[in-house]
Amino acid sequence: MERILDRFFKLKENNTSFRTEMVGGVTTFMTMSYIIFLQPAVLSLAGMDSGAVMVATCISSAVATLLMGLLAKYPFALAPAVGHNVFFAITVCGTMGYSWEVALGAVFISGSIFLILSLFRVWGKLVAAVPDSLKYGIAVGIGLLIAHVGLQFGGIVVDDPAVLVKIGDLTSKPVYLALFGVVVTLVLMALRVRGAILIGILATALLGIPLGVVKYQGILSPPPSLAPTLFKLDILGAIQTGLITVVFVFFFLDLFDTIGTLIGVSGQAGFLREGKLPRADQAMFSDAVGTVSGALLGTSTVTTYIESAAGVVQGARTGLANMFTAFLFLVALFFSPLAAMISGLYEYEGLQLRPVIAPPLIIVGFLMMTCVSRIKWDDITEAIPAFLAIVVMPLTLNITEGIAFGFISYSVLKLVAGKGKEVHWIIYLFTALFVVRYLVR
């Protein structure tokens, strides 16, 4: 067996071993497994069955991770993306008022486009069309939006009709619990503990039980039914309601996340060859299949996880690591009571809070803020569009609006500054679409 694995994954050629790949795969799973608990909590806001979402999350993650390991042969794991799920539940289903079935239809369409483009190998041109400052600005804006949602989940920030938002009751048990989770997670991260976010979630849930904020529901059980979300997507509804901008946002968020992660982790692992990534098309294909299968099963956009870097640090260099990561996602199917307990609601003075899930959202928001240093702040034609994308997203709780403001301002400023030729025609096209969208509202 070891010879077969060595021949297929080229373990010796990559200076690795079966044990090293196993450790790397397990480490990657530990660092990203928080999504198993976070995803049901976020998508349940859109009215989706949390048990079915958990099953869809585990299966789609396992499928995409297996494909990445077998086709691209890289130790890059995949799962539903944080940020995409918030856009799905808060913006598309909440602010815009679409049903989760229609939103899943939009995810399926975007994933299908991604799949087609990966087969024709044109994704690189699309990535190059969007300027770096906008990419980073969009990432930071999403991070602030996620952090804002996390602060509200924890009761740290609450709505106020006079000033929009204000500080919550800092003496309440849910706020204590959320702040405890943030502190524990940050301390673990500072100590470079693997799986810090997951450990923080579990520690917060354990403390929540004696506080009466979290209800113990058990740990192990047979997997929940997938029936409430399986094949429930409404593709025709997404087409009829004209969700072109939503599809566009889903598509580009997936594209930005995937490319950024592939380049970042590949650079760390030494996979890049003269700035290019071998078997990149297979990697993109795996990502696209993950999104399409996820929409069919009942979860939001699946993408490559930056947490894969944790496994790379442990020595993972081949797709064999993904076999272990995928296996653990399937094992996680039997932990639905734990997921329900962690994602459960707690009502406090009319507020519906999720204090156990609040800390990872706040932490993820912080991690996405690091992109702000890569924006060209000394060039106003680059800085203003990035700034608008950053501030509009959290203030409107709408990723689409942030991207629209960024694209429109970028095109206008470049034209005014006599730098119109620097703008790719794709940016002008979507700028026009965004303008039309505002005019016909």
BELDASUL-V713141 format. One record per residue. N is the residue number from 1. PHI is phi in radians with two decimals (none if undefined). OMEGA is omega in radians with two decimals (NA if undefined). Layout:
# BELDASUL-V713141
N	PHI	OMEGA
N	PHI	OMEGA
This chain:
# BELDASUL-V713141
1	none	-3.11
2	-1.11	3.10
3	-1.14	3.14
4	-1.10	3.14
5	-1.12	-3.14
6	-1.13	-3.13
7	-1.21	-3.09
8	-1.33	-3.08
9	-1.66	3.12
10	0.97	-3.07
11	-1.12	-3.12
12	-1.13	3.13
13	-1.08	3.14
14	-1.71	3.10
15	0.95	3.12
16	-2.39	-3.12
17	-2.55	3.12
18	-1.01	-3.11
19	-1.12	-3.14
20	-1.09	3.12
21	-1.15	3.11
22	-1.12	3.12
23	-1.07	3.13
24	-1.11	3.14
25	-1.13	3.11
26	-1.15	3.13
27	-1.08	3.11
28	-1.05	3.12
29	-1.06	-3.12
30	-1.07	-3.08
31	-1.37	-3.08
32	-1.98	-3.04
33	-1.23	3.07
34	-1.03	-3.12
35	-1.13	3.12
36	-1.08	-3.13
37	-1.64	-3.09
38	-1.29	-3.06
39	-1.05	3.12
40	-1.08	-3.13
41	-1.15	-3.10
42	-1.26	-3.09
43	-1.25	3.07
44	-1.15	3.07
45	-1.11	3.13
46	-1.58	3.12
47	1.64	-3.12
48	-1.44	3.10
49	-1.21	-3.03
50	-1.14	3.12
51	-1.14	3.12
52	-1.14	3.12
53	-1.11	3.12
54	-1.09	3.13
55	-1.11	3.13
56	-1.08	3.13
57	-1.11	-3.11
58	-1.13	-3.08
59	-1.21	-3.13
60	-1.12	3.10
61	-1.13	3.14
62	-1.12	-3.12
63	-1.09	-3.10
64	-1.14	3.14
65	-1.16	3.08
66	-1.09	3.14
67	-1.08	3.13
68	-1.04	-3.12
69	-1.23	-3.08
70	-1.45	-3.08
71	-1.60	-3.14
72	-1.48	3.12
73	1.06	3.07
74	-1.94	3.12
75	-1.46	-3.13
76	-1.89	-3.13
77	-1.61	-3.10
78	-2.26	3.11
79	-2.94	3.08
80	-1.00	-3.02
81	-1.48	2.99
82	-1.26	-3.05
83	1.91	3.05
84	-1.17	3.14
85	-1.18	3.10
86	-1.17	3.08
87	-1.06	3.13
88	-1.04	-3.01
89	-1.42	-3.04
90	-1.38	-3.05
91	-1.50	-3.03
92	-1.15	-3.10
93	-1.52	-3.12
94	-1.53	-3.08
95	-1.09	-3.08
96	-1.46	3.01
97	1.43	3.12
98	-1.45	3.10
99	-1.27	-3.14
100	-1.17	3.09
101	-1.14	3.11
102	-1.18	3.11
103	-1.08	3.08
104	-1.12	3.08
105	-1.08	3.10
106	-1.15	3.09
107	-1.10	3.13
108	-1.09	3.14
109	-1.10	3.14
110	-1.10	3.11
111	-1.15	3.12
112	-1.16	3.08
113	-1.08	3.11
114	-1.03	-3.12
115	-1.12	-3.13
116	-1.10	-3.13
117	-1.15	3.11
118	-1.19	3.11
119	-1.23	3.14
120	-1.61	3.05
121	0.99	3.13
122	-2.02	-3.07
123	-1.11	-3.11
124	-1.07	3.14
125	-1.16	3.13
126	-1.18	3.12
127	-1.12	-3.12
128	-1.15	-3.09
129	-1.20	-3.11
130	-1.55	-3.11
131	-1.09	-3.09
132	-1.01	-3.10
133	-1.04	3.10
134	-1.23	3.10
135	-1.02	-3.11
136	-1.20	3.11
137	-1.10	3.11
138	-1.09	3.14
139	-1.08	3.13
140	-1.15	3.12
141	-1.05	3.10
142	-1.11	3.12
143	-1.06	3.11
144	-1.15	3.11
145	-1.10	3.14
146	-1.09	3.13
147	-1.09	3.12
148	-1.10	3.10
149	-1.09	3.11
150	-1.08	3.11
151	-1.09	3.10
152	-1.31	3.07
153	-1.03	-3.11
154	-1.50	-3.11
155	1.36	-3.14
156	-1.27	3.05
157	-2.16	-3.11
158	-2.30	3.11
159	-1.19	3.08
160	-2.55	-3.08
161	-1.12	-3.10
162	-1.44	-3.07
163	-2.13	3.13
164	1.27	3.10
165	-2.39	3.09
166	-2.61	3.14
167	-1.23	-3.13
168	-1.46	3.12
169	-1.40	-3.06
170	-1.25	3.11
171	-1.70	-3.10
172	-1.44	-3.12
173	-1.09	3.13
174	-1.10	3.11
175	-1.20	3.06
176	-0.95	-3.09
177	-1.13	-3.13
178	-1.12	3.13
179	-1.14	3.07
180	-1.04	-3.14
181	-1.09	3.12
182	-1.11	-3.10
183	-1.11	-3.14
184	-1.06	-3.13
185	-1.10	-3.13
186	-1.14	3.10
187	-1.10	3.13
188	-1.10	3.11
189	-1.15	3.11
190	-1.11	3.11
191	-1.51	3.12
192	1.04	3.11
193	-1.43	3.13
194	-1.16	3.13
195	1.29	-3.08
196	-1.02	-3.11
197	-1.15	3.12
198	-1.12	3.13
199	-1.07	3.11
200	-1.08	3.11
201	-1.09	-3.11
202	-1.13	3.12
203	-1.12	3.13
204	-1.12	3.13
205	-1.13	3.14
206	-1.12	3.12
207	-1.18	-3.12
208	-1.18	-3.12
209	-1.15	3.11
210	-1.14	3.10
211	-1.31	-3.13
212	1.45	3.14
213	-1.50	-3.13
214	-1.99	3.12
215	-1.74	3.13
216	-1.19	-3.10
217	-2.18	-3.10
218	1.76	-3.10
219	-2.15	-3.07
220	-1.96	3.05
221	-2.96	3.04
222	-1.04	-3.14
223	-1.03	3.08
224	-1.13	3.11
225	-1.26	3.09
226	-1.56	-3.04
227	-0.94	-3.09
228	-1.07	-3.12
229	-2.15	-3.07
230	-1.09	3.13
231	1.00	-3.13
232	-1.62	3.13
233	-1.13	-3.12
234	-2.00	-3.11
235	-1.20	-3.14
236	-1.10	3.11
237	-1.10	3.12
238	-1.14	3.13
239	-1.27	-3.08
240	-1.17	-3.12
241	-1.49	3.05
242	1.17	-3.10
243	-1.46	-3.09
244	-1.11	-3.14
245	-1.23	3.11
246	-1.15	3.08
247	-1.03	3.12
248	-1.03	-3.13
249	-1.14	3.10
250	-0.98	-3.09
251	-1.10	-3.08
252	-1.25	3.06
253	-1.08	3.10
254	-1.10	-3.13
255	-1.09	-3.13
256	-1.08	-3.11
257	-1.07	-3.08
258	-1.14	-3.13
259	-1.08	-3.13
260	-1.05	-3.14
261	-1.21	3.14
262	-1.03	-3.13
263	-1.19	-3.09
264	-1.11	-3.10
265	-1.25	3.12
266	-1.12	3.10
267	-1.10	3.13
268	-1.16	-3.08
269	-1.51	-3.14
270	1.43	-3.13
271	-1.48	-3.06
272	-1.23	3.11
273	-2.16	-3.09
274	0.96	3.09
275	1.41	-3.12
276	-1.99	-3.13
277	-1.86	3.09
278	-1.04	3.12
279	1.05	3.13
280	-1.11	-3.13
281	-1.11	3.10
282	-1.15	3.12
283	-1.15	3.13
284	-1.16	3.11
285	-1.08	3.13
286	-1.06	3.11
287	-1.09	-3.12
288	-1.12	3.12
289	-1.09	3.11
290	-1.05	-3.13
291	-1.17	-3.14
292	-1.11	3.14
293	-1.16	3.11
294	-1.09	3.12
295	-1.13	3.12
296	-1.16	-3.12
297	-1.38	3.13
298	2.15	3.07
299	-2.58	-3.07
300	-1.40	-2.99
301	-0.83	3.07
302	-1.68	-3.12
303	-2.55	-3.13
304	-1.29	-3.03
305	-1.71	3.09
306	-1.14	3.11
307	-1.10	3.07
308	-1.04	3.12
309	-1.06	3.13
310	-1.11	3.10
311	-1.21	3.10
312	-1.10	3.11
313	-1.07	3.12
314	-1.39	3.05
315	1.93	3.14
316	-1.11	-3.11
317	-2.37	-3.11
318	-2.36	3.13
319	-1.21	3.11
320	-1.07	3.10
321	-1.02	-3.13
322	-1.16	3.12
323	-1.10	3.13
324	-1.28	3.12
325	-1.08	3.14
326	-1.10	3.12
327	-1.05	-3.13
328	-1.19	3.05
329	-1.12	3.11
330	-1.25	3.07
331	-1.07	-3.10
332	-1.10	3.12
333	-1.01	-3.06
334	-1.59	-3.12
335	-1.95	-3.09
336	-1.10	3.10
337	-1.06	3.12
338	-1.15	3.12
339	-1.14	3.13
340	-1.14	3.13
341	-1.14	-3.09
342	-1.21	-3.07
343	-1.60	-3.06
344	-1.17	3.12
345	-1.44	3.01
346	-2.35	-3.11
347	-1.63	3.14
348	-2.49	3.12
349	0.88	3.10
350	1.46	3.13
351	-1.65	3.06
352	-1.83	-3.00
353	-1.90	3.04
354	-2.34	-3.00
355	-1.14	3.13
356	-1.32	-3.13
357	-1.47	-3.11
358	-1.01	-3.09
359	-0.98	-3.14
360	-1.10	3.11
361	-1.16	3.12
362	-1.12	-3.13
363	-1.16	3.12
364	-1.08	3.08
365	-1.04	3.09
366	-1.08	-3.11
367	-1.09	-3.14
368	-1.30	3.13
369	-1.19	-3.07
370	-1.07	-3.14
371	-1.18	-3.07
372	-1.09	-3.11
373	-1.27	-3.10
374	-1.63	3.13
375	-1.42	3.14
376	-1.39	-3.06
377	-1.25	-3.14
378	-1.45	3.10
379	-2.01	-3.02
380	-1.12	3.12
381	-1.26	3.07
382	-1.73	-3.02
383	-1.28	-3.10
384	-1.09	3.10
385	-1.04	3.11
386	-1.12	3.12
387	-1.05	-3.14
388	-1.10	3.09
389	-1.08	-3.10
390	-1.17	-3.02
391	-1.46	-3.07
392	-1.22	-3.09
393	-1.02	-3.11
394	-1.21	-3.10
395	-1.28	3.13
396	-1.79	-3.03
397	0.94	-3.04
398	-2.53	-3.13
399	-1.18	-3.13
400	-1.02	-3.11
401	-1.11	3.13
402	-1.11	3.12
403	-1.15	-3.14
404	-1.07	3.13
405	-1.07	3.13
406	-1.14	-3.11
407	-1.15	-3.10
408	-1.10	-3.11
409	-1.15	3.13
410	-1.11	-3.13
411	-1.11	-3.10
412	-1.15	-3.10
413	-1.12	3.12
414	-1.14	3.12
415	-1.15	-3.14
416	-1.11	-3.11
417	-1.43	-3.13
418	1.31	-3.13
419	-2.00	-3.08
420	-1.03	-3.12
421	-1.24	3.12
422	-1.32	-3.07
423	-1.58	3.13
424	-1.20	-3.11
425	-1.05	3.11
426	-1.12	3.12
427	-1.15	3.09
428	-1.08	-3.13
429	-1.07	-3.11
430	-1.27	3.02
431	-1.07	3.12
432	-1.08	3.12
433	-1.10	3.12
434	-1.14	3.13
435	-1.09	3.10
436	-1.05	3.13
437	-1.03	3.13
438	-1.27	-3.08
439	-1.23	-3.07
440	-1.69	3.11
441	-1.11	NA
